[in-house]
Amino acid sequence: MNSAIQELENFLISNASDNIRLLTDIGKFELGTILSDTVKKLDQTEYLRSCARMALQKAKNKVFEEELFNIWDAAEQAGIKVIVLKGLFLGRDIYDKIETRQSADIDILIDGNSLLPTLDILRKMGYQPFSKDYGFQPWNSVEKNIDGLKIMKHEEFAKPAIIGGKKALVFLELHLNMTQAAVAKVDTSGLIARAVARLEGGHTIHLLELNDNLMFLLLHFYEHFVVAFNCYCIGKSCEAFNLQNLHDMALLLDKYGPCISWNSILERADKSHICIYLAFSVYLFDSIYPHRIPGDFLSELILKGTDMSHSAKKLCSKLIHQLTAKDILYNDFEHIMEKMTPSEGIEKQPFYCPHITDIEASDQNGLFVIDEFSEKTDNIYGTYVSCGDKPRSSSEGSAKGGLFWDEESLHFHIRVYKSNNVFKGSVSAFSDQDGVELLITNGSSISYRQMIFAPVVTENASVSIINGKTVALIPPDIIKYNISIHSDGYELSAAIPWGYLDISPAKGKKLRFNIAVNLCDALTEKRKTRLTWAGKDDNWWDVDWYGELTLQ
């Protein structure tokens, strides 16, 4: 048994009360094939399942290799450098048995300037755009959204194949960057220029340079955590913590440790604005595989990762400083949030909500303005005029409205100004159409109500009101509303019962709340920006950045 396997097993044993819990944790962290010898001692049935997964992976790897060779050959003829990320060739380099490392798809990285010819190669090879939610998509869904793809940096494809004698799909993820984080500034052209060429089976393949590869694995583990966390926040089922990515790093360092330039990684991470993300992964890695990473590397990452302008960065910082690795790995997200304390020193943007009997005398209290180009400033009434960040596109939009309350309901009104309304009316697509989000909480870091008002164009204009926590329609008899759709936007009023919010109203009561407006592009039918009343446009899960509403 190699040292990395032994350390991983010791970590799991130290946190398991008995063998049943140990076996459960091996499954939870998707380590059944890596720790197959341990599983064999614990449960013969689970061991046979691990063997079956390895046999299937062996068949997948054969198909993956053939597909990659075909892609590389076509790309070489077209003058395109295609980089393979992790997967088959990483497993071949650092694992004794390649099939021990589980891989569900092919991941390739290209420069954005090579996007169109690469899409042409994939089309000719039989690939088609694919969505996990909706299955195969027409090619024009990608072609009409080339600019959006360059922003999102990622697209999924699939094609039919025979794997292990059975009909299956080969999945491929096309990356234009090593991260999807909007705030990251990773230099893809630099990654590709530093890539290492290798002859494999008579084909020239390209892999990430060693330091870039380690940086990518650290970043990839963090991104899987954030995807799972985001799923939790909107009520979707979360994918499991997969510790295979950390084990990849341990094996990579065991083989190439002396060749790693930690200063180069630190410099590249700093330029890419991803230091705090890497710090999160290093923090967890060290708890399982100690003494492989220099002791000052984590502190240097934290020191350089002080920009907390993005809520995901703030989440990483809070996790590192407030929780142990065991807290993070062994708790569900609800308990993780309960263990974290609110950030200090964040200004709570005030909002004074008048009672229905005081509306006429309240002057500007109870009113808000959301404008994508305005700065947050005090006004003469002690309230605020606020905005979200300027959008990444040329779309324009703004909103104004107000709130007041009575003993039965919180009353909400908003007028959104925008050309080219985009309304779908699909529950699953609420974030990809124009709409309004109202987020409100008693103050707990996790117990909030997120309501999404998604207009639907029908003969009589209507609204889908969605509980963002469970992504389910709210019955129409709970929230009363009116809507008017105009050529330059729409107008919405709603009365939300306090009982539904699980809040008991009283004069002087303080609540945390926020308002956001989703603006979508009429051509791509995708959200281009999210204007927010308080904080940044990515703070939908983090009440630290919400405003403070006072019932007057």
Salt bridges, closest charged atoms under 4 A:
GLU7 OE1 - ARG292 NH1 2.57
ASP25 OD1 - ARG21 NE 2.91
GLU46 OE2 - ARG49 NH1 2.40
GLU65 OE2 - ARG92 NH1 2.89
GLU67 OE2 - LYS159 NZ 3.37
ASP73 OD1 - HIS203 ND1 2.95
ASP93 OD1 - LYS255 NZ 2.78
ASP107 OD1 - LYS86 NZ 3.05
ASP107 OD2 - HIS175 NE2 2.86
ASP120 OD2 - LYS124 NZ 3.16
GLU143 OE2 - ARG123 NH2 1.99
GLU156 OE2 - LYS132 NZ 2.91
GLU173 OE1 - HIS154 NE2 3.05
GLU173 OE1 - HIS175 NE2 3.49
GLU200 OE2 - ARG92 NH1 2.80
GLU200 OE1 - ARG198 NH2 3.14
GLU209 OE1 - ARG268 NH1 2.88
ASP212 OD2 - ARG194 NE 2.86
ASP212 OD1 - ARG268 NH1 2.79
GLU239 OE2 - HIS224 ND1 2.78
ASP248 OD2 - ARG101 NH2 2.78
ASP254 OD1 - ARG292 NE 2.75
GLU267 OE2 - LYS271 NZ 3.43
ASP270 OD2 - LYS304 NZ 3.88
ASP307 OD2 - LYS313 NZ 3.64
ASP327 OD1 - LYS339 NZ 3.84
ASP332 OD1 - HIS335 ND1 2.71
GLU347 OE1 - LYS376 NZ 3.36
ASP389 OD1 - LYS536 NZ 3.55
ASP406 OD2 - HIS411 NE2 2.83
GLU407 OE2 - HIS355 NE2 3.01
ASP432 OD2 - LYS526 NZ 3.72
ASP434 OD2 - LYS418 NZ 3.18
GLU437 OE2 - ARG527 NH1 3.82
GLU437 OE1 - ARG530 NH2 2.91
ASP488 OD1 - ARG415 NH2 2.81
GLU491 OE2 - HIS413 NE2 3.22
GLU491 OE1 - HIS486 NE2 3.43
ASP521 OD1 - LYS528 NZ 3.22
ASP538 OD2 - HIS310 ND1 3.15
ASP542 OD2 - LYS314 NZ 2.24
ASP544 OD2 - LYS314 NZ 3.34
ASP544 OD2 - LYS318 NZ 2.89
